[in-house]
Amino acid sequence: MTRQRTIGIMIFVLAIVGFFLYAYLLMLSEWSPIVLQLSVLMAVGGILGVISWIGYNMATSRPSPSSLVTDDKFPAQWDPKLGIHVT
């Protein structure tokens, strides 16, 4: 058996064991309230972490050359058929 396959099987088994351990802690143990609170905290923290990472990348990235073109070079013209300005 290759090393990659062995690692894959270990990850698979550990994930299943982790699920049953989590289910036991959440449903049958006295630690249920804190396990639930930590689960929600980690989920919300993960979602907000991804949102903050997107915002950071938007704030610190350089504009692409296509976004440097202004509308002044290509003025919009009125299209009477569509009823809108087109470039």
N, C-alpha and C positions, 0 to 999 in steps of 0.2 A: 504494500500500500504506500502511496506517495505521501510526502510530508503535507502537501496541500490538502489532500483528502482527509488525512488524520486531523488536521486543524479544523476542517469543515465539519467533521463529525463531532469534535469536541464543542465547537460553537453551537451546533444544533442541540446537543444533549444539555449543555449548560443553559441555553435559552429555555428549554422545557422545564428543567429543574428550577430555574429562576421564576418562571411563571407560577409553578405550584407553590413555591415558597412565598411569593407575593400574595397568592390567593389565600394561603393559610394565614399569613400575617394580617390580611385585610378582613377575612371573614371569621376566623376562629380564635384569634389570640386577643389578649388584653391590650395589645399595641395597636389595635384597629384604628382608633381616632388619629393617632399621630402618623400612622402609615398613610392614611387618607389625606391628611393635611400636607405631608411631604410630597405625595404624588401630585396633588393639585399645584403645589408650589413649584415643583420641577416642570410641570407641563406649562404653566403660565410663564415661568422664567425662560423656558426654551422658546416659546412663541415670541415673547417680547425681545429676547436676544436676537432672533432672526430679523425681526422688524428693525431693531436698532442697528444691526449690521448692514441692512439695506440702506438705511438713512445715512450711515457713516460713509458707505461707498458712494452714494449719490452726492454727498457734500464734499468729498475729497477727490473725486475723479475729475480728470481734465475733460473738457467738452470735446466731442468728436468733431472732425472737420466738417461733417455734414450739418452739424447744429450751429456752426459759425456763420452760415449764410443768413443774411437778414432779409426781411421782406421788402426792404427798400430797393433792392436790386431787381426784384421781380414783382412789380406792383400788381395787385389783384385787379381783375377786370370784371365788370358786371355781366353776367350771362342772363339775358332776359328769359330764355327758355327754362333754365333751372331755377331762376330767382335767387341766385347766390353769387358771391364773388369767387372767381376761379383764378388760379395762377397759371 
